[in-house]
Amino acid sequence: MKKILLSLALFFSATLTFAQQTFPVNGSYDIRQGLFAFTNANIVVSANQTIKNGTLLIKGQTIQSVGTGTTIPKGYVVIDLKGKFIYPSLIDAFTSYGTTESPAVAGRGFGSGGGRQSIFTSTKKGAYGWNEAIRPETQVATIFSADAKKADDLRKAGFGSVHAINRDGIARGTSAAVTLSDEKENGTLLNAKAAANYSFNKGTSQNDYPTSLMGSIALLRQTYYDAQWYGKQKEEYNISLAEFNTQQAIPQIFEADGWQNVLRADKIGKEFGKQYIIKAGGDEYQRIAAIKATGASLIVPISFVKAYDVEDSVETRNLTLAQMKGWELAPTNPGVLEKAGIKFAITSFGLDNVKDFWTNIRTAIENGLTEKQALLAVTEIPAGMIGIADKVGTLEKGKLANFIVTSDSLFKKTNIIEENWVQGKRFILVPKKDGLITPAAKDSLTKAAAKKPEPKKSAVMGTLIYPFTAFGNATAPVAETVLLKNATVWTNEKEGILQNADVLLENGKIKAVGKNLSAGSAKVIDATGKHVTAGIVDEHSHIAGSGGINEGAQSSSAEVRISDIINSEDVNIYRQLAGGVTTSHILHGSANPVGGQSQLIKLRWGKLPEELKFQGADGFIKFALGENVKQSNFGTGARFPVTRMGVEQSFVDEFTRAKEYKKALAVKGNTVRKDLELDAIVEILDNKRFITCHSYVQSEINMLMNVADSLGFKINTFTHILEGYKVADKMKARGINASTFSDWWAYKYEVAEAIPYNGKIMHNVG
């Protein structure tokens, strides 16, 4: 009896590190800590270290030792694993666990109308910022609520801790790293402010602005500038900006699905000296060199596209080449990232069922991902990203006892995850056959699955195409030296039309035009009987943009930039090339009097968005007149302006404010807040940005010319200008250009007085 009492005393003295808590207990306190020794195990300490026939000791929530030849202290429960494996529990770097899923609000786009009340500024009570999509004050640690069902599903897949993110808004606030223990939330938080989070999605914000991707980018850009200004001023108190500034010292994570959005997110980060960790969309393999050049670490999904049903011929007709190629190549993405040397974590986010996690991991391994990198991507790398590497991710002394027991190597198809220990608490995932575990006795875990050799599957990489859509090429186009022989050449110069002439192209430029030209090893094309002209320049185009071409929530959106949303994958680029267009001026739409900034692009099919842009080209901006800007046929009537008189006042107000802003900036030592909208208008006043204006009706055209005269700015081009024949003399006197339709007039009431002779009359006027 004395021996039994002595043993119990030793057991309790060894476990009484007295774990204190602030919560009262309704009953007796249980202050015991578990003492466990796992013996005869293959212990995967990290991706770079495995201990065979090792012993792992844990005390309460903490790992005490890992090694071989370990002397097991008295009082420890011994669990003989008989050659089974112990791995660190997995870590998911991107989840909405414990937070509310927040989809975007429907019907908030340009022209949604439908009687919905317009909300221009935040209605949130408190000293917060003006736009509800900017909510850095949100802290997951204050709203987190453990979800027992989701925790159970994740534990069964091997996860022991996750990164909980509130996926709502453009600036989303701080996230938290938590364990999947079933303890109270206080006991599961590993890092209460793991990261500051961002996206291009406005989420549940009730504000009208933004309605487009370029609006989201502009809002985030302006917020960075506002936060910089706020840190130096004493004019107002703004909780949102104060929190935004506070969060700049912690990791920054940006959700940006799709490789083009990855590049967009990285670009705005670089603009403000930030290197985002980017949660990507899984298609990075399509432009791996560009992704690598960002230098960003990624969090990538493995929610591969399921095979399409091609048995139904009707449905099959709707499948695109991009969809089919995406299904074929998406499983190669993790392997391609590894081969490129890009640091990445793998997330279960996006899976319809977390049970598919291991199926997809193994599919990725079959398609080029190594087992070592796969383990790193679900343990050490995510731990480092969210600031918990000192607690989890490897099996080392002093770290949390977060580990899984598996029947075999983790990545084998026959492997079974039998147990998941989270913070030292055992979660049995496979029912036991018999018995209880007793001190210094044998464990009765399920025997390892029979070890059968797995058939090796060769990784077959499909062919990439550039761009990743119909009519893409197996290799990205490169400039060649080309000689066109014996063509009829329309020079558009004083030489006029040349017969039987040659054109030499070198490094993407015209090097020579003449007769009997030679160029050594140049590629020669016999153009006999063919005509060669300069490519068509489309002054007014709305192709090649992502996420909306209008930002119409406010009367002025001068801060938004088409350059932020150029979409090099748009098949309309190919179609325009087929029609002879080689240069397009991509304009903002006509949703408001002062629209966004334009972008001139070369139609370089297969190149990256930045490679389409004309470098050093003059800046332009879109203005508009007429029915669209006053929302005559849509909208609620709440957004100013709603009349033609209001349109005039919009311009007057915009340029008056810009002049005052410019004057304030000129004061030495000024503390003026940088305003991206007014910066663009000041560029117009300084003749550094030029106006192209959507226009139809004579009276409105006259109005804007008079406003420009009175406020000292110039209009470069009236587009559409179907009543230009009425005001051609006034336009000529001011040096204003016209870009009109060649074959479209009288197609709506607003252009009832348009005539087919419009272009000819304006030309004759000069």
LINSUL-V905226 format. One record per run of one state. SS is the DSSP state (a for helix, b for strand, c for the rest). FROM is the first residue (numbers start at 1). TO is the last residue. Records with the same first field share a line. If there is no record, write none. Layout:
BEGIN
SS=FROM-TO, FROM-TO
END
This chain:
BEGIN
c=1-1, 16-34, 47-48, 60-61, 68-76, 81-84, 89-89, 96-133, 135-138, 144-147, 157-158, 165-170, 180-184, 200-212, 231-238, 250-251, 256-258, 272-276, 280-283, 295-297, 302-312, 317-320, 340-343, 348-353, 367-370, 378-379, 386-399, 401-402, 407-416, 423-424, 429-465, 467-472, 474-481, 491-496, 507-508, 515-522, 527-530, 533-535, 542-544, 546-555, 557-560, 567-570, 579-580, 587-593, 598-598, 603-608, 614-618, 625-643, 666-675, 686-688, 696-697, 712-716, 721-723, 735-736, 741-748, 752-757, 766-766
a=2-15, 140-143, 148-156, 185-188, 213-230, 239-249, 259-271, 284-294, 313-316, 321-339, 354-366, 371-377, 380-385, 562-565, 571-578, 609-612, 644-665, 676-685, 698-711, 724-734, 749-751, 758-765
b=35-46, 49-59, 62-67, 77-80, 85-88, 90-95, 134-134, 139-139, 159-164, 171-179, 189-199, 252-255, 277-279, 298-301, 344-347, 400-400, 403-406, 417-422, 425-428, 466-466, 473-473, 482-490, 497-506, 509-514, 523-526, 531-532, 536-541, 545-545, 556-556, 561-561, 566-566, 581-586, 594-597, 599-602, 613-613, 619-624, 689-695, 717-720, 737-740
END
